[in-house]
Amino acid sequence: MREVPPWRNVYAVSALVLMSTLAGPSGALGNTKQSDRPHAPSKRDRASQPKFKPGQVLVRFRPGVSRQATEAAHAVVVGRTAKTWSIVEGLQLVHLPSGGSVGEALQAYRQNPNI
């Protein structure tokens, strides 16, 4: 039989100690209760929630639309850009004024040829 180098035993023991520490009852993985763990919302949970967040709309402008054109589109609904994403060109989160209607804002944006 081949002899196992001593350093391999050290790595194996270290791995076992680390795994038992993390998985043990007081370890990093074992100290959370089932009720403390976040869970994905069920279909029933999602069905009872609104399909949109009041006062906010996502708008995606066509590629190459100027900044002036985006500002003009937001001015129609008195909205302001809250966030943009570089991963999706032209996508913006727009905050509407207090009491602003999401439905009316969507209708205005849908009439804009730059969107």
OpenMM code with the backbone's topology and positions (N, CA, C; nanometers):
from openmm import Vec3, app, unit

residues = "MET ARG GLU VAL PRO PRO TRP ARG ASN VAL TYR ALA VAL SER ALA LEU VAL LEU MET SER THR LEU ALA GLY PRO SER GLY ALA LEU GLY ASN THR LYS GLN SER ASP ARG PRO HIS ALA PRO SER LYS ARG ASP ARG ALA SER GLN PRO LYS PHE LYS PRO GLY GLN VAL LEU VAL ARG PHE ARG PRO GLY VAL SER ARG GLN ALA THR GLU ALA ALA HIS ALA VAL VAL VAL GLY ARG THR ALA LYS THR TRP SER ILE VAL GLU GLY LEU GLN LEU VAL HIS LEU PRO SER GLY GLY SER VAL GLY GLU ALA LEU GLN ALA TYR ARG GLN ASN PRO ASN ILE".split()
positions = [
    Vec3(0.0822, -0.1170, 0.0000),
    Vec3(0.0000, 0.0000, 0.0000),
    Vec3(0.0875, 0.1246, 0.0000),
    Vec3(0.0366, 0.2314, -0.0680),
    Vec3(0.1118, 0.3571, -0.0717),
    Vec3(0.0926, 0.4341, 0.0576),
    Vec3(0.1966, 0.5001, 0.0954),
    Vec3(0.1899, 0.5791, 0.2174),
    Vec3(0.1319, 0.7171, 0.1843),
    Vec3(0.0398, 0.7656, 0.2675),
    Vec3(-0.0236, 0.8954, 0.2475),
    Vec3(0.0672, 1.0022, 0.3059),
    Vec3(0.0982, 1.1083, 0.2282),
    Vec3(0.1840, 1.2150, 0.2820),
    Vec3(0.1183, 1.2802, 0.4029),
    Vec3(0.1945, 1.3207, 0.5030),
    Vec3(0.1392, 1.3767, 0.6260),
    Vec3(0.0565, 1.5041, 0.6027),
    Vec3(0.0910, 1.5851, 0.5058),
    Vec3(0.0173, 1.7088, 0.4819),
    Vec3(-0.1260, 1.6830, 0.4376),
    Vec3(-0.1501, 1.5699, 0.3737),
    Vec3(-0.2864, 1.5359, 0.3320),
    Vec3(-0.3752, 1.5104, 0.4542),
    Vec3(-0.3197, 1.4481, 0.5560),
    Vec3(-0.3963, 1.4242, 0.6780),
    Vec3(-0.4341, 1.5568, 0.7454),
    Vec3(-0.3434, 1.6528, 0.7436),
    Vec3(-0.3700, 1.7828, 0.8033),
    Vec3(-0.4857, 1.8514, 0.7306),
    Vec3(-0.4842, 1.8466, 0.5958),
    Vec3(-0.5923, 1.9077, 0.5186),
    Vec3(-0.7256, 1.8379, 0.5442),
    Vec3(-0.7235, 1.7076, 0.5515),
    Vec3(-0.8467, 1.6326, 0.5742),
    Vec3(-0.9046, 1.6640, 0.7118),
    Vec3(-0.8215, 1.6673, 0.8130),
    Vec3(-0.8687, 1.6976, 0.9486),
    Vec3(-0.9184, 1.8420, 0.9555),
    Vec3(-0.8486, 1.9346, 0.8930),
    Vec3(-0.8911, 2.0749, 0.8925),
    Vec3(-1.0271, 2.0893, 0.8252),
    Vec3(-1.0481, 2.0200, 0.7160),
    Vec3(-1.1764, 2.0268, 0.6455),
    Vec3(-1.2881, 1.9705, 0.7326),
    Vec3(-1.2635, 1.8612, 0.8004),
    Vec3(-1.3656, 1.8030, 0.8876),
    Vec3(-1.3999, 1.8955, 1.0039),
    Vec3(-1.2995, 1.9586, 1.0629),
    Vec3(-1.3237, 2.0509, 1.1740),
    Vec3(-1.4057, 2.1699, 1.1255),
    Vec3(-1.3716, 2.2241, 1.0108),
    Vec3(-1.4452, 2.3375, 0.9566),
    Vec3(-1.5898, 2.2995, 0.9265),
    Vec3(-1.6114, 2.1853, 0.8655),
    Vec3(-1.7471, 2.1417, 0.8321),
    Vec3(-1.8294, 2.1183, 0.9584),
    Vec3(-1.7696, 2.0571, 1.0582),
    Vec3(-1.8457, 2.0306, 1.1807),
    Vec3(-1.8763, 2.1603, 1.2553),
    Vec3(-1.7880, 2.2579, 1.2460),
    Vec3(-1.8131, 2.3869, 1.3103),
    Vec3(-1.9298, 2.4581, 1.2442),
    Vec3(-1.9321, 2.4589, 1.1126),
    Vec3(-2.0388, 2.5277, 1.0407),
    Vec3(-2.1722, 2.4550, 1.0515),
    Vec3(-2.1706, 2.3242, 1.0503),
    Vec3(-2.2952, 2.2479, 1.0486),
    Vec3(-2.3461, 2.2117, 1.1871),
    Vec3(-2.2651, 2.2318, 1.2889),
    Vec3(-2.3044, 2.1930, 1.4237),
    Vec3(-2.4180, 2.2770, 1.4789),
    Vec3(-2.4754, 2.2365, 1.5933),
    Vec3(-2.5900, 2.3068, 1.6506),
    Vec3(-2.5602, 2.4511, 1.6901),
    Vec3(-2.4378, 2.4812, 1.7253),
    Vec3(-2.4067, 2.6194, 1.7614),
    Vec3(-2.3199, 2.6860, 1.6567),
    Vec3(-2.2988, 2.6211, 1.5429),
    Vec3(-2.2157, 2.6754, 1.4368),
    Vec3(-2.2895, 2.7777, 1.3533),
    Vec3(-2.2192, 2.8322, 1.2544),
    Vec3(-2.2750, 2.9388, 1.1715),
    Vec3(-2.3976, 2.8931, 1.0940),
    Vec3(-2.4004, 2.7681, 1.0501),
    Vec3(-2.5141, 2.7202, 0.9727),
    Vec3(-2.6232, 2.6602, 1.0601),
    Vec3(-2.5886, 2.6224, 1.1814),
    Vec3(-2.6850, 2.5527, 1.2644),
    Vec3(-2.7575, 2.6383, 1.3659),
    Vec3(-2.7264, 2.7683, 1.3705),
    Vec3(-2.7868, 2.8497, 1.4756),
    Vec3(-2.9118, 2.9253, 1.4316),
    Vec3(-2.9643, 2.8963, 1.3154),
    Vec3(-3.0863, 2.9642, 1.2719),
    Vec3(-3.2042, 2.8699, 1.2836),
    Vec3(-3.3134, 2.9247, 1.3303),
    Vec3(-3.4357, 2.8465, 1.3392),
    Vec3(-3.5044, 2.8475, 1.2037),
    Vec3(-3.5898, 2.7529, 1.1815),
    Vec3(-3.6639, 2.7460, 1.0555),
    Vec3(-3.7444, 2.8743, 1.0337),
    Vec3(-3.8028, 2.9282, 1.1404),
    Vec3(-3.8868, 3.0467, 1.1272),
    Vec3(-3.8049, 3.1727, 1.0994),
    Vec3(-3.6735, 3.1723, 1.1300),
    Vec3(-3.5888, 3.2891, 1.1080),
    Vec3(-3.5391, 3.2986, 0.9647),
    Vec3(-3.5469, 3.1921, 0.8906),
    Vec3(-3.4937, 3.1915, 0.7548),
    Vec3(-3.5907, 3.2597, 0.6592),
    Vec3(-3.5354, 3.3423, 0.5679),
    Vec3(-3.6233, 3.4050, 0.4698),
    Vec3(-3.6783, 3.3000, 0.3745),
    Vec3(-3.7976, 3.3216, 0.3268),
    Vec3(-3.8562, 3.2274, 0.2334),
    Vec3(-3.9094, 3.3028, 0.1124),
    Vec3(-3.9126, 3.2341, 0.0027),
    Vec3(-3.9680, 3.2931, -0.1189),
    Vec3(-4.1189, 3.3007, -0.1035),
    Vec3(-4.1789, 3.4115, -0.1475),
    Vec3(-4.3233, 3.4220, -0.1344),
    Vec3(-4.3935, 3.3180, -0.2213),
    Vec3(-4.4992, 3.2620, -0.1682),
    Vec3(-4.5751, 3.1631, -0.2432),
    Vec3(-4.6618, 3.2337, -0.3462),
    Vec3(-4.7216, 3.1556, -0.4346),
    Vec3(-4.8110, 3.2134, -0.5353),
    Vec3(-4.9277, 3.2843, -0.4681),
    Vec3(-4.9751, 3.2277, -0.3588),
    Vec3(-5.0863, 3.2895, -0.2858),
    Vec3(-5.0431, 3.4244, -0.2287),
    Vec3(-4.9203, 3.4318, -0.1734),
    Vec3(-4.8702, 3.5577, -0.1197),
    Vec3(-4.8609, 3.6631, -0.2297),
    Vec3(-4.8066, 3.6239, -0.3452),
    Vec3(-4.7904, 3.7189, -0.4553),
    Vec3(-4.9248, 3.7615, -0.5120),
    Vec3(-5.0226, 3.6723, -0.5135),
    Vec3(-5.1534, 3.7052, -0.5696),
    Vec3(-5.2243, 3.8113, -0.4866),
    Vec3(-5.1982, 3.8143, -0.3569),
    Vec3(-5.2654, 3.9111, -0.2713),
    Vec3(-5.1965, 4.0473, -0.2727),
    Vec3(-5.0765, 4.0552, -0.3304),
    Vec3(-5.0035, 4.1810, -0.3346),
    Vec3(-5.0364, 4.2571, -0.4624),
    Vec3(-5.0256, 4.3900, -0.4588),
    Vec3(-5.0502, 4.4671, -0.5810),
    Vec3(-4.9448, 4.4352, -0.6864),
    Vec3(-4.9797, 4.4541, -0.8106),
    Vec3(-4.8891, 4.4251, -0.9212),
    Vec3(-4.7888, 4.5373, -0.9439),
    Vec3(-4.8004, 4.6449, -0.8693),
    Vec3(-4.7110, 4.7587, -0.8844),
    Vec3(-4.6910, 4.8245, -0.7487),
    Vec3(-4.5902, 4.9104, -0.7435),
    Vec3(-4.5648, 4.9855, -0.6211),
    Vec3(-4.6200, 5.1259, -0.6411),
    Vec3(-4.7153, 5.1678, -0.5593),
    Vec3(-4.7753, 5.3004, -0.5772),
    Vec3(-4.6693, 5.4108, -0.5805),
    Vec3(-4.6850, 5.5004, -0.6756),
    Vec3(-4.5934, 5.6139, -0.6852),
    Vec3(-4.4662, 5.5869, -0.7626),
    Vec3(-4.4533, 5.4666, -0.8216),
    Vec3(-4.3324, 5.4325, -0.8954),
    Vec3(-4.3681, 5.3593, -1.0240),
    Vec3(-4.2923, 5.3889, -1.1300),
    Vec3(-4.3073, 5.3150, -1.2554),
    Vec3(-4.1694, 5.2877, -1.3129),
    Vec3(-4.1569, 5.1770, -1.3833),
    Vec3(-4.0363, 5.1458, -1.4585),
    Vec3(-4.0598, 5.1881, -1.6025),
    Vec3(-3.9644, 5.2619, -1.6575),
    Vec3(-3.9746, 5.3111, -1.7943),
    Vec3(-3.8478, 5.2705, -1.8678),
    Vec3(-3.8653, 5.2175, -1.9888),
    Vec3(-3.7488, 5.1828, -2.0701),
    Vec3(-3.7559, 5.2613, -2.2011),
    Vec3(-3.6584, 5.3478, -2.2189),
    Vec3(-3.6507, 5.4286, -2.3393),
    Vec3(-3.5799, 5.3513, -2.4497),
    Vec3(-3.6135, 5.3830, -2.5719),
    Vec3(-3.5478, 5.3200, -2.6869),
    Vec3(-3.4005, 5.3610, -2.6889),
    Vec3(-3.3151, 5.2773, -2.7471),
    Vec3(-3.1723, 5.3126, -2.7548),
    Vec3(-3.1516, 5.4435, -2.8306),
    Vec3(-3.0612, 5.5249, -2.7799),
    Vec3(-3.0243, 5.6489, -2.8465),
    Vec3(-3.1114, 5.7685, -2.8144),
    Vec3(-3.2083, 5.7546, -2.7252),
    Vec3(-3.2951, 5.8671, -2.6895),
    Vec3(-3.2128, 5.9669, -2.6083),
    Vec3(-3.2259, 6.0960, -2.6439),
    Vec3(-3.1468, 6.1996, -2.5768),
    Vec3(-3.1959, 6.2239, -2.4341),
    Vec3(-3.1086, 6.2863, -2.3580),
    Vec3(-3.1438, 6.3193, -2.2196),
    Vec3(-3.2599, 6.4186, -2.2157),
    Vec3(-3.2608, 6.5126, -2.3094),
    Vec3(-3.3697, 6.6101, -2.3144),
    Vec3(-3.5036, 6.5407, -2.3397),
    Vec3(-3.5029, 6.4380, -2.4249),
    Vec3(-3.6269, 6.3657, -2.4548),
    Vec3(-3.6753, 6.2867, -2.3327),
    Vec3(-3.5818, 6.2279, -2.2578),
    Vec3(-3.6231, 6.1539, -2.1373),
    Vec3(-3.6781, 6.2496, -2.0324),
    Vec3(-3.6139, 6.3648, -2.0168),
    Vec3(-3.6620, 6.4633, -1.9195),
    Vec3(-3.7987, 6.5180, -1.9599),
    Vec3(-3.8196, 6.5361, -2.0901),
    Vec3(-3.9493, 6.5845, -2.1376),
    Vec3(-4.0589, 6.4808, -2.1105),
    Vec3(-4.0261, 6.3528, -2.1288),
    Vec3(-4.1238, 6.2464, -2.1015),
    Vec3(-4.1596, 6.2425, -1.9536),
    Vec3(-4.0608, 6.2594, -1.8678),
    Vec3(-4.0865, 6.2606, -1.7236),
    Vec3(-4.1645, 6.3854, -1.6821),
    Vec3(-4.1423, 6.4986, -1.7506),
    Vec3(-4.2109, 6.6231, -1.7166),
    Vec3(-4.3612, 6.6114, -1.7401),
    Vec3(-4.4010, 6.5309, -1.8383),
    Vec3(-4.5437, 6.5136, -1.8667),
    Vec3(-4.6166, 6.4562, -1.7455),
    Vec3(-4.5521, 6.3645, -1.6745),
    Vec3(-4.6152, 6.3010, -1.5578),
    Vec3(-4.5635, 6.3602, -1.4262),
    Vec3(-4.4813, 6.4646, -1.4360),
    Vec3(-4.4179, 6.5303, -1.3212),
    Vec3(-4.3397, 6.4271, -1.2394),
    Vec3(-4.2721, 6.3381, -1.3101),
    Vec3(-4.1926, 6.2346, -1.2447),
    Vec3(-4.0459, 6.2710, -1.2412),
    Vec3(-3.9716, 6.2029, -1.1567),
    Vec3(-3.8263, 6.2238, -1.1507),
    Vec3(-3.7566, 6.0888, -1.1506),
    Vec3(-3.6438, 6.0826, -1.2172),
    Vec3(-3.5670, 5.9592, -1.2251),
    Vec3(-3.5064, 5.9291, -1.0890),
    Vec3(-3.5386, 5.8122, -1.0353),
    Vec3(-3.4851, 5.7717, -0.9052),
    Vec3(-3.3654, 5.6792, -0.9214),
    Vec3(-3.3647, 5.6002, -1.0302),
    Vec3(-3.2567, 5.5027, -1.0485),
    Vec3(-3.2488, 5.4646, -1.1950),
    Vec3(-3.1281, 5.4373, -1.2395),
    Vec3(-3.1064, 5.3831, -1.3739),
    Vec3(-3.0196, 5.2588, -1.3607),
    Vec3(-3.0294, 5.1710, -1.4578),
    Vec3(-2.9501, 5.0481, -1.4586),
    Vec3(-2.8665, 5.0440, -1.5850),
    Vec3(-2.7390, 5.0185, -1.5692),
    Vec3(-2.6517, 5.0100, -1.6863),
    Vec3(-2.6661, 4.8749, -1.7562),
    Vec3(-2.7137, 4.7752, -1.6855),
    Vec3(-2.7260, 4.6421, -1.7435),
    Vec3(-2.8391, 4.6359, -1.8471),
    Vec3(-2.9398, 4.7234, -1.8341),
    Vec3(-3.0493, 4.7321, -1.9309),
    Vec3(-3.0528, 4.8758, -1.9817),
    Vec3(-3.0096, 4.8951, -2.1045),
    Vec3(-3.0013, 5.0300, -2.1602),
    Vec3(-3.1382, 5.0977, -2.1618),
    Vec3(-3.1423, 5.2200, -2.1095),
    Vec3(-3.2637, 5.3002, -2.1134),
    Vec3(-3.3642, 5.2731, -2.0032),
    Vec3(-3.3369, 5.1791, -1.9136),
    Vec3(-3.4316, 5.1456, -1.8074),
    Vec3(-3.4156, 5.2422, -1.6905),
    Vec3(-3.5282, 5.2988, -1.6463),
    Vec3(-3.5271, 5.3940, -1.5349),
    Vec3(-3.6430, 5.3672, -1.4404),
    Vec3(-3.6166, 5.3848, -1.3126),
    Vec3(-3.7217, 5.3847, -1.2108),
    Vec3(-3.7618, 5.5297, -1.1912),
    Vec3(-3.8906, 5.5578, -1.2061),
    Vec3(-3.9402, 5.6952, -1.1962),
    Vec3(-4.0325, 5.7061, -1.0760),
    Vec3(-4.0053, 5.8040, -0.9919),
    Vec3(-4.0932, 5.8339, -0.8788),
    Vec3(-4.1932, 5.9393, -0.9237),
    Vec3(-4.3191, 5.9116, -0.8977),
    Vec3(-4.4267, 6.0046, -0.9300),
    Vec3(-4.4527, 6.0962, -0.8117),
    Vec3(-4.5126, 6.2112, -0.8354),
    Vec3(-4.5423, 6.3008, -0.7225),
    Vec3(-4.6466, 6.2378, -0.6305),
    Vec3(-4.6523, 6.2874, -0.5104),
    Vec3(-4.7503, 6.2376, -0.4137),
    Vec3(-4.8900, 6.2494, -0.4727),
    Vec3(-4.9615, 6.1397, -0.4698),
    Vec3(-5.0964, 6.1371, -0.5262),
    Vec3(-5.0990, 6.1108, -0.6753),
    Vec3(-4.9816, 6.0939, -0.7375),
    Vec3(-4.9759, 6.0669, -0.8808),
    Vec3(-5.0294, 5.9286, -0.9132),
    Vec3(-5.1034, 5.9179, -1.0203),
    Vec3(-5.1642, 5.7911, -1.0587),
    Vec3(-5.0699, 5.7102, -1.1467),
    Vec3(-5.0439, 5.5885, -1.1073),
    Vec3(-4.9595, 5.4994, -1.1875),
    Vec3(-5.0265, 5.4729, -1.3227),
    Vec3(-5.1571, 5.4511, -1.3221),
    Vec3(-5.2288, 5.4246, -1.4466),
    Vec3(-5.2189, 5.5399, -1.5452),
    Vec3(-5.2352, 5.6621, -1.4962),
    Vec3(-5.2250, 5.7792, -1.5831),
    Vec3(-5.0822, 5.7976, -1.6336),
    Vec3(-4.9851, 5.7725, -1.5476),
    Vec3(-4.8454, 5.7840, -1.5891),
    Vec3(-4.8134, 5.6820, -1.6980),
    Vec3(-4.8588, 5.5590, -1.6795),
    Vec3(-4.8344, 5.4561, -1.7811),
    Vec3(-4.8990, 5.4932, -1.9134),
    Vec3(-5.0185, 5.5462, -1.9079),
    Vec3(-5.0875, 5.5870, -2.0300),
    Vec3(-5.0077, 5.6962, -2.1026),
    Vec3(-4.9566, 5.7928, -2.0283),
    Vec3(-4.8765, 5.9009, -2.0885),
    Vec3(-4.7470, 5.8462, -2.1478),
    Vec3(-4.6800, 5.7609, -2.0755),
    Vec3(-4.5542, 5.7043, -2.1259),
    Vec3(-4.5799, 5.6182, -2.2511),
    Vec3(-4.6880, 5.5436, -2.2539),
    Vec3(-4.7168, 5.4570, -2.3691),
    Vec3(-4.7432, 5.5361, -2.4968),
    Vec3(-4.7863, 5.6599, -2.4828),
    Vec3(-4.8091, 5.7449, -2.5990),
    Vec3(-4.6816, 5.8068, -2.6534),
    Vec3(-4.5735, 5.7958, -2.5780),
    Vec3(-4.4456, 5.8556, -2.6185),
    Vec3(-4.3736, 5.7601, -2.7136),
    Vec3(-4.3368, 5.8043, -2.8335),
    Vec3(-4.2693, 5.7158, -2.9296),
    Vec3(-4.1257, 5.6781, -2.8893),
    Vec3(-4.0680, 5.7470, -2.7916),
    Vec3(-3.9319, 5.7155, -2.7468),
    Vec3(-3.9266, 5.6018, -2.6468),
    Vec3(-4.0437, 5.5525, -2.6078),
    Vec3(-4.0504, 5.4475, -2.5053),
    Vec3(-4.0997, 5.3183, -2.5674),
] * unit.nanometer
topology = app.Topology()
chain = topology.addChain("A")
for resn in residues:
    res = topology.addResidue(resn, chain)
    for name in ("N", "CA", "C"):
        topology.addAtom(name, app.Element.getBySymbol(name[0]), res)
